[in-house]
Each structure stands twice: as structure tokens, then as C-alpha cells.
Amino acid sequence: MHFIGEEEIRQYLTFEALIPVIRQALVDFSAGKIAQPVRTILRIEQHGGWFGVMPAVMDAVFGAKLVTFFPGNAGKLPTHMATIQLFRADSGEPLAVLDGRLITEMRTAAVSAVATDLLAPKATPVLAILGSGVQARSHLTALRLVRRFEQVRVWSRTRAHAEDFAAETGAIAAGSVEEAVRDASVVITVTSSAEPVLRGEWLAPHAYVNAVGAVGPERRELDDGAMRKRVVVESREAALRESGDIILSGAPVYAELGELLAGGFAPDTGAPEPGHGFVFKSLGIAAEDIAAAWLVYLQARPLSASSQDMALSGSRMTSSSA
């Protein structure tokens, strides 16, 4: 069984290859072609962390991501760490264990890129990013592949972090959330906040929001006003159990992203009336992790891979990522 570490993954995983794979995985999930329960969460109360188990079964492969979240690691270790185990779907044979930190980082941003490409207005002159960490950087890279932004603004609770991000990326450091999002076409929330940081009254009527940072039924980044848009999710079941933004605001789920990608709805991405437009509430689902890990495995597997492994590489997953 092959182990694939982060540095090796970094050699093979690109947003250009990952985004179409994630798009197909979301379509397949909403079409019922991927079996996946809502993640199981075990809290590590004595250390302020949690441990999540995220399994999924696809056509050629199945597996699980084991993920940890320890907010107290900030400044010392990554707050999110993970491993992903892959198995052959036809025999149950273990194929590989992959480090999951970079895969999680990149698949999260790739999902937002897929959603932005579909749901955001076609003209997006201003991007606002709330948060300045790993996901902020990853999202900026991914979204620049699907939209052209004339200006990027960034806000962080720590002004120095926003200024560092701005110096690194060419963004403008904003002094407040309101300053960052005012008249923005696309807004990304990738903060660690458990309380709303984004207020609907600050958003332009046409603004599209990727809400990424808050996971858990008691955590949220958007207030009730910001949630008065059409809410799109990866999984209805997961959203109604895991999203404080949805549960605490009482916002209805308009659609799963995979349904929209398959043409099940006709979203208006022009200039919606005030209160319309879209919020994409991202939680992360196992199908995305397994799809991304499978993409890496097909490129990084040892030269001694069996002919059966080679046959598996002819799956729809590979053809969609070519």
C-alpha cells in the first residue's frame, strides 16, 4: 500500500485539474451515484478539538477522510489536519493513504470556484475576502481561474495579517468588514469566527457570497440579513445538521450545487432584485475528498501498479480531469 505525503501531492495536484473533477463529483453526489453519510464528529473536549470521519463510495474507489480540527494549534501547527484512505471498490483492497491537509485546502477552494463560476454575476470587478489565512490564499488562486477581478480587498481581525496578505497578493487591506464588502461582487468568508462577521445590510444587492469558515450547528459567519438570499449547499442533509448559518437563521435551502450544475434549476446570475442572489454555504463533503485523492493517486501510484489499477484509471473521474 502506497503512502503519498504532502510534498508529493503538491507535485501532482493543480486547480486546473481539480476543479473539473470536483464539479463532476458534485453532480454525481446529487444524482445519487455516490453513497455518503453525513460525517461523524467526535469531540475531544479536554483539548478543545474534534475528530471527524468522512466516508464515501464512488464507482471505482471508496474511502474515508479522518480529519481533526484543533483551533488552539493556531500559530504552532495547522488547525486542520487529515489523512485519506483509498480502497478498490471492486475488491476492498487498500490502495493508498494520503496526507489530507493540502487536499482539504485545495478541494475547499475548488468547490467555491465551481460554485462561483455558476452562481456569481458574470461581471465581478471586486472580490472581498474576510479572513487572511490558508483558505484565503487558496480561494484567491482558485477563483482567479473562473473570474477576472479588477480589485481584491481583504479584511482580518488582525490588521497586520491583512496587510501581509495584501502585500503578498496585490490586494487592498480594508479597515473593517463593511469597507471590504461594500459594492463587492463576490464575497468570501473564511474566518474562524463562531459569531456573524458579515451583515446583510453591507452587501450590494447583486453580491454573491461563498460562506466557508463556519462548520457546526452553533457556529456562523453570516447574520440573518446576509442569509436572505437563495442558499445553495453541497448536501441538504449535511447542511441541515451541520450549518449554523442555515439552522440559526432559518434560511431555506434553495438547491444542492450538483443539482444546479446538472441543469435541474435555472439560476439567474444577472442582476437579481434586492434580497435575491445566492449564498453558497460550503461545509465540505467526503465525495470531494475521495475524488481529489483519487485524482492524485492515479498520477502518483508506483510504477508497479497492477493492470487492474490501470483499468480503474479509465473511470469517468480520470476522463473528466484530463
C-alpha positions in Angstrom: 0.0 0.0 0.0 1.3 3.4 -1.1 1.7 6.4 1.2 1.5 9.8 -0.5 2.7 12.7 1.5 2.0 16.4 1.2 5.1 17.3 -0.8 4.4 14.6 -3.4 0.7 15.6 -3.5 1.8 19.2 -4.2 3.7 18.0 -7.3 0.5 16.4 -8.8 -2.5 18.4 -7.6 -3.4 21.6 -9.5 -6.6 23.6 -9.5 -6.8 23.3 -13.3 -7.1 19.5 -12.9 -9.0 19.5 -9.7 -11.9 21.9 -10.5 -13.5 19.8 -13.2 -13.1 16.6 -11.0 -14.9 18.4 -8.1 -17.6 19.6 -10.5 -18.3 16.0 -11.6 -18.2 14.7 -8.1 -20.8 17.2 -7.0 -23.1 16.3 -9.9 -22.7 12.6 -9.2 -23.4 13.1 -5.5 -26.7 15.0 -6.1 -27.7 12.4 -8.7 -27.3 9.6 -6.1 -24.3 8.0 -7.7 -22.1 8.4 -4.6 -23.0 6.8 -1.3 -22.1 9.0 1.6 -23.4 9.5 5.1 -23.1 12.8 6.9 -19.7 13.0 8.7 -19.4 11.6 12.2 -17.9 14.1 14.7 -16.2 13.1 18.0 -15.4 16.0 20.3 -12.0 16.0 22.1 -13.4 18.1 24.9 -10.2 18.1 27.1 -8.2 19.7 24.3 -10.8 21.8 22.6 -10.7 19.9 19.3 -12.8 17.5 17.3 -12.2 14.4 15.2 -14.3 13.8 12.0 -14.8 10.6 10.0 -16.0 11.1 6.4 -16.6 8.0 4.2 -17.8 7.9 0.6 -18.3 5.2 -2.1 -17.7 6.1 -5.7 -17.8 3.9 -8.8 -14.2 2.8 -8.9 -13.0 3.6 -5.4 -14.2 4.2 -1.9 -12.5 5.6 1.2 -12.6 7.9 4.1 -11.1 11.0 5.4 -10.1 11.2 9.0 -9.8 14.9 9.9 -9.0 16.9 13.1 -9.7 20.5 14.0 -7.8 22.0 16.9 -8.3 25.8 17.0 -5.6 26.0 19.7 -3.0 25.0 17.2 -3.0 28.4 15.5 0.5 29.8 15.3 2.1 26.4 16.2 0.6 23.7 13.9 -2.1 23.6 11.2 -5.6 23.9 12.8 -6.9 21.3 10.4 -5.0 18.0 9.7 -6.2 14.8 8.0 -5.4 11.6 6.3 -7.4 9.9 3.5 -7.5 6.1 2.9 -8.5 4.8 -0.5 -9.7 1.3 -1.3 -10.6 -0.5 -4.6 -14.4 -0.6 -5.0 -14.4 -4.0 -6.7 -12.4 -5.9 -4.1 -12.0 -3.7 -1.0 -8.2 -3.9 -1.4 -6.4 -0.9 0.3 -4.7 1.3 -2.3 -3.1 4.2 -0.5 -3.0 6.5 2.5 -2.7 10.2 1.6 -1.9 13.2 3.7 -5.2 15.1 3.7 -4.1 18.7 4.7 -3.3 20.1 1.3 -6.1 18.1 -0.4 -8.6 19.6 2.1 -7.2 23.1 1.5 -7.4 22.8 -2.3 -10.7 20.9 -2.6 -12.4 23.5 -0.4 -11.3 26.3 -2.7 -12.1 24.3 -5.8 -15.7 23.8 -4.7 -16.0 27.5 -4.2 -14.6 28.1 -7.6 -17.2 25.7 -9.1 -20.0 27.5 -7.3 -18.7 31.0 -8.1 -18.4 30.1 -11.8 -22.1 29.0 -11.8 -23.8 31.4 -9.4 -21.8 34.7 -9.3 -22.7 37.6 -11.7 -20.7 37.4 -14.9 -19.1 40.8 -14.3 -17.2 40.6 -11.0 -15.0 43.7 -10.6 -14.5 43.5 -6.9 -13.7 40.5 -4.7 -13.8 40.8 -0.9 -12.1 38.2 1.3 -12.9 38.1 5.0 -10.0 36.2 6.6 -6.3 36.1 5.7 -5.2 32.5 6.4 -4.5 29.4 4.3 -8.0 29.3 2.8 -8.0 33.0 1.9 -4.9 32.4 -0.2 -6.2 29.2 -1.7 -9.5 30.7 -2.6 -7.9 33.7 -4.3 -5.8 31.4 -6.5 -8.8 29.2 -7.4 -11.3 31.9 -8.0 -9.0 33.8 -10.3 -9.3 30.8 -12.7 -13.1 31.3 -13.1 -13.5 35.1 -12.8 -11.5 38.3 -13.5 -11.3 40.7 -10.6 -10.2 44.3 -11.0 -9.8 44.8 -7.3 -9.3 42.4 -4.3 -10.0 43.6 -0.8 -9.1 41.6 2.4 -10.1 42.0 6.0 -8.8 40.2 9.0 -9.3 40.7 12.8 -5.6 41.2 13.0 -4.7 44.2 10.8 -1.1 43.0 10.3 -2.3 39.7 8.8 -4.5 41.6 6.3 -1.5 43.8 5.4 0.7 40.8 4.9 -1.9 39.1 2.7 -2.3 42.4 0.7 1.5 42.7 0.2 1.8 39.1 -0.9 -1.2 39.1 -3.3 -1.7 42.7 -4.5 -5.0 43.0 -2.6 -6.1 46.1 -0.6 -6.2 45.7 3.2 -9.6 47.0 4.5 -10.0 48.6 7.9 -13.4 47.0 8.5 -15.7 44.3 7.2 -18.1 46.9 5.9 -15.3 48.6 4.0 -14.2 45.3 2.5 -17.6 44.2 1.2 -19.2 47.5 0.2 -20.1 47.2 -3.5 -18.2 43.9 -3.8 -19.5 41.5 -6.5 -18.1 38.3 -4.8 -17.6 37.9 -1.0 -15.7 35.0 0.6 -15.9 34.4 4.3 -13.1 32.2 5.5 -12.8 33.3 9.1 -12.5 31.3 12.3 -15.4 33.2 13.9 -18.3 31.5 15.6 -20.4 34.7 15.5 -21.6 36.6 12.5 -19.0 38.9 10.9 -20.9 39.7 7.7 -24.1 41.7 7.9 -26.6 41.7 5.0 -27.1 45.5 5.2 -23.5 45.9 4.0 -23.9 43.7 0.9 -24.7 45.1 -2.6 -28.0 43.6 -4.0 -26.1 41.7 -6.7 -23.4 40.3 -4.3 -22.7 36.6 -4.3 -21.3 35.1 -1.1 -19.2 32.0 -0.6 -19.6 31.2 3.1 -16.9 28.8 4.0 -15.5 29.3 7.5 -18.2 28.2 10.0 -18.8 24.5 10.4 -21.1 23.2 13.1 -24.7 23.9 14.2 -23.7 26.6 16.7 -21.2 28.5 14.5 -22.0 31.1 11.9 -20.3 33.9 9.9 -23.4 35.5 8.3 -26.2 37.3 10.0 -29.9 36.7 9.2 -29.8 39.6 6.7 -26.9 38.1 4.7 -28.8 34.8 4.6 -31.8 36.3 2.9 -30.6 35.1 -0.5 -31.1 31.8 -2.3 -29.0 29.4 -0.3 -27.1 26.6 -2.2 -25.3 23.8 -0.5 -23.3 20.7 -1.3 -25.6 18.3 0.7 -29.1 19.2 2.0 -28.8 16.6 4.7 -25.4 17.8 5.9 -26.4 21.5 5.8 -29.5 20.9 8.0 -27.3 19.2 10.6 -24.0 21.0 10.4 -24.5 24.6 9.3 -25.2 27.2 12.0 -25.6 29.8 9.3 -28.6 27.9 8.0 -30.0 26.4 11.2 -29.8 29.6 13.3 -31.2 31.9 10.6 -33.9 29.5 9.5 -33.0 30.1 5.9 -34.4 27.5 3.4 -32.1 25.5 1.2 -32.8 26.5 -2.5 -30.8 23.7 -4.1 -27.7 21.5 -4.0 -24.9 22.7 -6.1 -24.8 19.4 -8.0 -28.5 19.8 -9.0 -27.8 23.2 -10.4 -24.7 22.0 -12.2 -26.7 19.2 -13.8 -29.3 21.8 -15.1 -32.0 20.9 -12.6 -32.6 24.6 -11.9 -32.1 27.8 -13.9 -30.3 30.3 -11.6 -30.5 33.9 -12.6 -26.9 35.2 -12.5 -27.7 38.6 -13.9 -28.7 41.4 -11.5 -31.2 40.0 -9.0 -33.7 42.1 -7.1 -32.6 43.2 -3.6 -32.6 40.2 -1.2 -32.0 37.7 -4.1 -28.8 36.5 -5.5 -27.0 33.5 -3.9 -25.2 32.4 -0.8 -23.2 29.2 -1.3 -22.8 27.6 2.2 -19.8 25.3 2.0 -19.3 22.6 4.6 -17.1 20.1 2.7 -18.3 16.5 1.9 -16.4 13.3 1.7 -17.1 12.9 -2.1 -14.9 15.9 -2.7 -12.0 14.5 -0.7 -12.2 11.0 -2.2 -12.4 12.5 -5.7 -9.4 14.7 -5.1 -7.4 11.8 -3.5 -8.3 9.5 -6.4 -7.0 12.1 -8.9 -3.7 12.3 -7.0 -3.4 8.5 -6.7 -3.8 8.0 -10.4 -0.9 10.2 -11.1 1.4 9.3 -8.1 0.8 5.5 -7.9 4.0 3.4 -8.1 5.2 2.1 -11.4 4.5 -1.4 -10.1 0.7 -0.7 -10.0 -1.3 -3.7 -11.3 -3.0 -3.9 -14.6 -6.3 -3.8 -12.6 -5.3 -0.5 -11.1 -4.5 0.7 -14.7 -8.0 -0.4 -15.7 -9.5 1.6 -12.9 -7.8 4.7 -14.2 -10.2 4.6 -17.2 -13.1 5.7 -15.0 -15.2 8.8 -15.5 -13.1 10.5 -12.8 -10.0 10.4 -14.9 -11.6 11.4 -18.2 -13.2 14.4 -16.6 -9.8 15.6 -15.2 -7.8 15.1 -18.4 
